[in-house]
Amino acid sequence: MNVKTKVQLSLMMFLEFFIWGGWFVTLGTFLGHNLKATGAESAMAYSTQSWGAIIAPFIIGLIADRYFNAERILGVLHLLGALMMYQMYMAVDFAGFYPYVLGYMILYMPTLALVNSISFSQMKNPAKEFSFVRVFGTIGWIVAGLIISFVFLWDSETSREEGLLKNTFLMVAIASAILGIFSFTLPKTPPKVKTDEKISISSILGLDALKLLKDRNFFIFFLSSILICIPLAFYYQNANPFLSEIGMENPTGKMTIGQGSEVLFMLLLPYFFKKFGFKNTLIAGMLAWTVRYLLFAYGNAGDLAFMLILGIALHGICYDFFFVSGQIYTDSKAGDKFKSAAQGLITLATYGVGMLIGFWVAGKITDSYIIGEGVHSWTDIWTFPAIFALGAMILFAIFFKNEEVEYKE
């Protein structure tokens, strides 16, 4: 891969995740302050990610893989996304906002697979080359958060009261338009599947890999993956509104510590995986969710602010140790025939079904602990996912029989 291509792909990844991090982190805070949304309505908005994840395989499998170059579809989706994002910026109530956030996520979620596909098609050795390109995505997410908190101060208490958080959508609309135009200059990535080649719905959704569930260990892992997405949804939906409500300064910028942690623990994962094995690595990841939420439940923005920062910093263990390890495990169990189908099935189960349930539960729990106008009992709210994650970890620890899994980069 030449330098020009490497720069192009790195910029593509940077913009792709700058766009996601530039509005999704502060969405819950925006909805509560600007649109006076309830917890249930916030759950509906966040659930659009799950609906997008469920619909994405059809866009990729039925269109991208068969008829058009991936970079052209990426361009069109981001240009349409820019229009949707602008409409979200203009919305004055939740009823007017929701159709556009739903439409946007249906357009955006397929682009996550497209940027990977475009990258892999240009690489001779993806195992060695992809991590360099992908890390620019994490940098993009971090930069978006730092801009919101430290450049424009949109998430400060004064700015929130003035409704300035809506500017995140305008910023992202501009970035989406830039990526949309830039995509047409990316290396050509033609369709992988012949148009006359038969393709089934089951193969698109990864259902061909359902037979793997006959393996008891894989079934327990599969079930645990769905269950752990319920506490994960609490973090996505509630972390920024929580930090904002209790008075932490620059909450969005401070939440980027989680992405920095993700990069660090991604580098440490091979050591932990080889030293402690797959089962113990997953248990550590699940236990980290419980610890994180207890830190959130009992920390504050004053003398115990270090507990909140530590909870944010645990993101790398929470995410990498469970989800990245899980992808490696899935790859090892699937075999060559079902590799793609198995990964598709896990993605559908977690970001689709698991997160959909999780956002709904998080909305219900959040609404049930309102103790005043715009005030919540956060200790009670965070205790629920802490206990739930612990229960999921215990279930996995008891029923998953230890087995050797080789770490593959």
C-alpha positions in Angstrom: 0.0 0.0 0.0 1.6 3.3 -1.1 1.8 6.4 1.0 -1.0 8.2 -0.9 -3.5 5.4 -0.4 -2.5 5.1 3.3 -3.2 8.9 3.8 -6.5 8.6 1.9 -7.7 5.7 4.0 -6.5 7.3 7.3 -8.4 10.5 6.5 -11.5 8.5 5.5 -11.3 6.7 8.9 -10.7 10.0 10.8 -13.8 11.6 9.3 -16.0 8.5 9.6 -15.5 8.4 13.4 -15.3 12.1 13.9 -18.8 12.2 12.4 -20.1 9.5 14.9 -18.3 10.9 17.9 -19.3 14.5 17.0 -23.0 14.0 17.9 -23.7 10.6 19.4 -21.9 11.2 22.7 -23.8 14.4 23.5 -27.1 13.2 22.0 -28.7 12.4 25.4 -27.7 15.7 26.9 -29.1 17.6 23.8 -32.4 15.7 23.9 -32.9 16.5 27.6 -31.9 20.1 27.5 -33.0 21.3 24.0 -36.0 19.1 23.2 -37.1 18.2 26.8 -37.1 14.6 25.9 -38.0 11.9 28.4 -35.8 8.9 29.1 -38.0 6.7 26.9 -37.7 9.2 24.1 -33.9 9.3 24.4 -34.0 5.5 24.3 -36.0 5.7 21.0 -33.4 8.0 19.6 -30.4 5.8 20.7 -32.2 2.7 19.5 -31.9 4.0 15.9 -28.3 2.7 16.1 -29.7 -0.8 16.6 -32.3 -0.4 13.7 -29.4 0.8 11.5 -27.3 -2.2 12.5 -30.2 -4.5 11.7 -30.9 -2.9 8.3 -27.2 -2.3 7.3 -26.5 -5.9 6.2 -29.3 -5.6 3.6 -27.8 -2.4 2.1 -24.3 -4.0 2.0 -25.4 -7.5 0.9 -28.1 -6.6 -1.6 -26.6 -3.4 -3.1 -22.9 -2.7 -2.2 -21.6 -6.2 -2.7 -23.5 -6.6 -6.0 -24.0 -3.5 -8.1 -21.9 -0.4 -7.2 -18.4 0.4 -6.1 -18.1 0.7 -2.3 -16.5 4.1 -2.4 -19.4 5.5 -4.5 -22.0 4.1 -2.1 -20.0 5.6 0.8 -20.1 9.0 -0.9 -23.8 8.9 -1.6 -24.7 7.7 2.0 -22.7 10.5 3.6 -24.0 13.2 1.3 -27.6 12.1 2.2 -26.5 11.8 5.8 -25.4 15.5 5.7 -28.9 16.5 4.7 -30.5 14.4 7.5 -28.0 15.8 10.0 -28.9 19.4 9.0 -32.6 18.6 9.5 -31.7 17.3 13.0 -30.0 20.6 13.6 -33.2 22.5 12.6 -35.6 20.3 14.7 -37.4 22.1 17.5 -39.1 19.1 19.2 -38.6 15.4 19.5 -41.4 14.5 17.1 -39.7 16.5 14.4 -36.2 15.2 15.3 -36.9 11.4 15.5 -37.6 10.6 11.8 -34.4 12.3 10.8 -32.2 10.5 13.4 -33.8 7.2 12.3 -33.1 8.0 8.7 -29.6 9.1 9.4 -28.6 5.9 11.3 -30.1 3.7 8.6 -27.7 5.6 6.2 -24.7 5.7 8.6 -24.5 2.2 10.0 -23.7 0.6 6.6 -20.8 3.0 6.2 -19.0 1.3 9.1 -18.7 -1.9 7.0 -18.0 0.1 3.8 -14.9 1.9 5.2 -13.5 -1.5 6.4 -14.2 -3.1 3.0 -12.5 -0.2 1.1 -9.5 -0.4 3.4 -9.1 -4.2 3.3 -9.3 -4.2 -0.5 -6.2 -2.0 -0.7 -4.1 -4.0 1.8 -1.8 -6.9 1.0 -1.6 -7.8 4.7 -4.6 -6.4 6.6 -3.6 -8.0 9.9 -0.5 -5.7 10.0 -1.7 -2.7 8.0 -5.3 -2.2 9.2 -4.6 -1.2 12.8 -2.6 1.8 11.6 -5.5 3.1 9.4 -8.2 2.2 12.0 -6.5 4.1 14.9 -7.2 7.3 13.0 -10.9 6.6 13.5 -10.4 6.6 17.2 -8.4 9.8 16.9 -11.3 11.3 14.9 -13.7 10.5 17.7 -11.4 12.0 20.3 -10.8 15.2 18.3 -14.6 15.6 18.0 -15.1 15.4 21.7 -12.2 17.8 22.4 -13.6 20.4 19.9 -17.0 20.2 21.6 -15.6 20.7 25.1 -12.5 22.8 24.7 -12.8 24.8 21.5 -16.5 25.7 21.2 -17.5 24.9 24.8 -20.9 23.7 23.6 -21.3 21.3 26.5 -20.6 23.9 29.3 -23.5 24.7 31.6 -24.0 28.1 30.1 -23.9 26.8 26.5 -26.3 24.0 27.3 -28.8 26.4 28.8 -28.5 28.6 25.6 -29.2 25.5 23.4 -25.8 25.6 21.7 -25.4 21.8 21.8 -27.5 21.7 18.6 -24.4 23.0 16.8 -22.9 19.6 17.0 -25.3 18.5 14.3 -24.3 21.4 12.0 -20.6 20.5 12.6 -21.2 16.9 11.7 -23.4 17.8 8.7 -20.4 19.7 7.3 -18.0 16.9 8.1 -20.4 14.4 6.5 -20.6 16.5 3.3 -16.8 16.7 3.2 -16.5 12.9 3.6 -19.2 12.4 1.0 -17.3 14.4 -1.6 -13.9 13.0 -0.6 -15.2 9.4 -0.9 -15.4 9.7 -4.7 -11.6 10.2 -4.8 -10.9 7.0 -2.8 -9.4 4.0 -4.5 -11.9 2.0 -6.6 -13.5 -0.9 -4.8 -15.7 -2.8 -7.2 -18.5 -5.2 -6.2 -17.5 -8.5 -4.8 -20.5 -10.6 -5.9 -21.7 -11.1 -9.4 -25.2 -9.7 -10.0 -26.5 -13.1 -11.2 -25.1 -14.9 -8.2 -27.9 -16.0 -5.8 -27.8 -14.5 -2.3 -30.1 -15.4 0.6 -31.5 -13.4 3.5 -30.0 -15.9 5.9 -26.5 -15.4 4.5 -26.9 -11.6 4.6 -27.9 -11.6 8.3 -25.3 -14.2 9.2 -28.0 -16.8 10.0 -26.0 -19.5 8.2 -23.9 -19.5 11.4 -26.8 -20.4 13.7 -25.6 -24.0 13.7 -22.6 -22.8 15.8 -25.1 -22.3 18.6 -25.2 -26.1 19.0 -21.8 -25.8 20.6 -22.6 -25.2 24.3 -19.6 -22.8 24.8 -20.5 -20.7 21.8 -24.1 -20.5 22.9 -23.1 -19.3 26.4 -20.8 -16.7 24.8 -23.6 -15.7 22.3 -26.1 -15.2 25.2 -23.6 -13.3 27.3 -22.8 -11.0 24.4 -26.5 -10.0 24.2 -26.8 -9.6 27.9 -23.7 -7.4 28.4 -25.1 -5.0 25.7 -27.8 -4.1 28.2 -25.4 -2.4 30.6 -23.4 -1.1 27.6 -26.5 0.8 26.4 -26.7 2.6 29.8 -23.2 4.1 29.1 -24.0 5.3 25.6 -27.3 6.8 26.6 -26.7 8.2 30.1 -23.0 8.9 30.6 -22.9 12.4 29.1 -26.2 13.6 30.5 -25.1 12.2 33.9 -21.8 14.0 33.9 -23.4 17.2 32.7 -26.2 17.1 35.2 -23.9 16.6 38.2 -21.8 19.5 37.1 -18.6 18.0 35.7 -16.8 20.6 33.5 -16.0 19.7 29.9 -17.8 16.3 30.1 -17.5 15.5 26.4 -13.8 16.2 26.3 -13.2 14.1 29.5 -15.2 11.2 28.0 -12.5 11.0 25.3 -10.3 9.4 28.0 -12.3 6.3 27.2 -11.2 6.3 23.6 -7.6 6.8 24.6 -8.0 3.9 27.0 -9.4 1.8 24.2 -6.2 2.3 22.1 -4.0 1.4 25.1 -5.8 -1.7 26.1 -6.0 -2.8 22.4 -2.2 -2.9 22.5 -2.2 -4.8 25.8 -4.9 -7.3 24.8 -2.5 -9.8 23.1 -0.6 -10.0 26.4 -3.6 -10.5 28.5 -5.1 -13.0 26.0 -2.0 -15.1 26.0 -1.3 -14.8 29.7 -4.7 -15.4 31.1 -6.7 -17.1 28.3 -9.9 -16.2 26.6 -12.4 -17.0 29.5 -10.5 -15.0 32.1 -10.1 -12.1 29.6 -13.8 -11.9 29.0 -14.6 -12.2 32.7 -12.2 -9.3 33.4 -14.0 -7.3 30.7 -17.5 -8.0 32.1 -16.4 -7.3 35.7 -15.0 -4.0 34.6 -18.6 -2.9 33.6 -19.7 -3.6 37.2 -16.8 -1.7 38.7 -17.3 1.2 36.2 -21.0 1.6 37.1 -20.3 1.4 40.9 -17.8 4.2 40.4 -20.4 6.3 38.6 -23.0 5.5 41.3 -20.9 6.7 44.2 -18.6 9.3 42.6 -19.3 13.0 42.2 -18.0 16.1 40.4 -16.3 17.3 43.6 -13.8 15.5 45.9 -14.7 12.1 44.3 -14.3 13.2 40.7 -11.4 10.8 40.4 -14.0 7.9 40.6 -15.8 9.3 37.5 -12.5 9.7 35.6 -11.5 6.1 36.5 -14.9 4.9 35.4 -14.5 6.5 32.0 -10.9 5.2 31.7 -12.2 1.6 32.2 -13.8 1.8 28.8 -10.8 0.1 27.2 -11.1 -3.0 29.4 -14.9 -3.0 29.2 -14.9 -2.8 25.4 -11.7 -4.4 24.2 -11.5 -7.3 26.6 -15.1 -8.4 25.8 -15.9 -7.4 22.3 -12.5 -7.6 20.5 -11.8 -10.9 22.3 -15.2 -12.1 21.3 -14.5 -11.4 17.7 -11.3 -13.4 17.9 -13.2 -16.3 19.6 -16.0 -16.2 17.0 -13.4 -16.3 14.2 -11.8 -19.4 15.8 -15.1 -21.2 16.2 -16.5 -20.4 12.8 -13.9 -21.9 10.5 -13.3 -20.7 7.0 -16.8 -21.4 5.7 -18.7 -19.4 8.2 -16.3 -16.6 9.2 -18.2 -13.7 7.8 -21.6 -15.2 8.7 -20.5 -15.7 12.3 -19.2 -12.2 12.7 -22.5 -10.9 11.1 -24.5 -12.9 13.5 -22.7 -11.6 16.5 -23.0 -8.0 15.3 -26.7 -8.5 14.7 -27.1 -10.0 18.2 -25.1 -7.3 20.0 -25.6 -4.0 18.2 -29.0 -5.1 16.9 -30.9 -7.1 19.5 -28.8 -6.6 22.6 -28.5 -2.8 22.3 -32.2 -2.5 21.3 -33.2 -4.1 24.5 -30.6 -2.2 26.4 -31.7 1.2 25.3 -35.3 0.4 26.1 -34.4 -0.8 29.6 -32.1 2.2 30.2 -34.9 4.6 29.2 -37.4 2.9 31.6 -34.9 2.9 34.5 -33.9 6.5 33.9 -37.5 7.7 33.9 -38.3 5.8 37.0 -35.7 7.6 39.0 -36.6 11.3 38.3 -36.6 13.1 41.6 -37.1 16.6 40.3 -37.3 18.6 37.1 -34.1 17.7 35.2 -32.8 15.9 38.3 -32.2 12.1 38.6 -31.2 9.7 41.4 -28.1 8.5 39.6 -26.9 6.2 42.3 -30.1 4.1 41.7 -29.8 4.4 37.9 -26.1 3.2 37.8 -26.7 0.4 40.4 -29.0 -1.5 38.0 -26.5 -2.0 35.2 -23.7 -2.7 37.8 -25.7 -5.6 39.2 -26.9 -6.8 35.8 -23.3 -6.9 34.4 -22.2 -8.9 37.5 -25.0 -11.3 36.9 -24.0 -11.8 33.3 -20.4 -12.3 34.3 -21.4 -15.0 36.9 -23.5 -16.8 34.3 -20.6 -16.8 31.9 -18.1 -17.9 34.5 -20.2 -20.8 35.7 -21.4 -22.2 32.4 -18.6 -21.5 29.9 -16.1 -24.3 30.0 -12.5 -23.1 29.5 -11.0 -23.8 26.1 -7.8 -22.8 24.3 -8.3 -19.9 21.9 -5.3 -18.6 19.9 -4.9 -14.9 19.6 -4.8 -13.9 15.9 -3.8 -10.4 15.0 
